[in-house]
Amino acid sequence: MSIHFERTGSGEPLLLLHGTGSYSGAWDPVIPLLTPHNEIVAFDLPGFGRSDPPSTPARDMGTLTDQVEAFMDAQDLDSAHIAGNSGGAWLALELAKRGRARTVVALGPMGLWPQTRNGRSPAFARFNFHASYRAARALRRWHEPILRTRTGRTLMMAQVMGRPWAMTYEQAHGAITNFVDARSIMDMGEAMASSRFTGGQAIDVPVTVVYGDKDKALLKRHRTADELPPQTRWLTLPRCGHVPMADDPELVARTILEGTARPVAALA
């Protein structure tokens, strides 16, 4: 299985994990701002972007976390600072439970919803995901002309972006194309829908949880702290959506750098 990745810069490693239906290119707006401070490791999860799908579909978060650990092992990364977005933020928290994270910055993390009666994710989150996917696929032949205009980018990207009109055509087209073409998207979607994040109270590294104030993918009641460690810091990013990297690259980069620089002493 071929995995597409890029390593750039020097210093302590910072692993960037994209979300469900996304790809490593979602981090492009912030990588130039992070590279002077860390060695940046960004990769496409199996079945996303330019990475091959796994031989066996991963339909639970444990198996998805195994895949990231295998990549870290192949890159000789015993541990790293980890920043993740959406489903990638959930994976970052899972990796912290396994002792693979030096710090975690979770941008719009999935999985922090309360326990539901059927044990699955909230209906709102599932509906948002499937409705967005069906709409993007239905409009596929018109993606290029729609995304060429600010109005079109606003209509197509408003569900996940706080300032979709400010995206470039290339950013919007890359996001939509990788969303509809990701071969493992339904497997990762089912992995997230079938459970919630649990068992994180004993995480002993700095954790920063960040939501954009224009995040439409998750309701506020789906952002609970009961499974997180007591040292978790919660932040809100103004004018940012569920995928905030292109909304305000400078603010997101600064938030990540502050989160990865938090000393252990700050946990008290």
Buried (B, 14 or more C-beta within 10 A) or exposed (E): EEBBBBBEBEEBBBBBBBBBBBBBBBBBBBBEBBBEBBBBBBBBBBBBBBBBBBEEBBBBBEBBBBBBBBBBEEBEBEBBBBBBBBBBBBBBBBBBBEEBBBBBBBBBBBBBBEEEEEEBBBEBBBEBBEEBBEEBEEBEEEBEEBBEEEEBBBBBBBBBBBBBBBBEBEBBBBBBBBBBBBBBBBBBBBBBBBBBBEEBEEBEBBBBBBBBEBBBBBEEEBBBEEBBBEBBBEBEBEBBBBBBBBBBBEBBBBBBBBBBBBEEEEBE
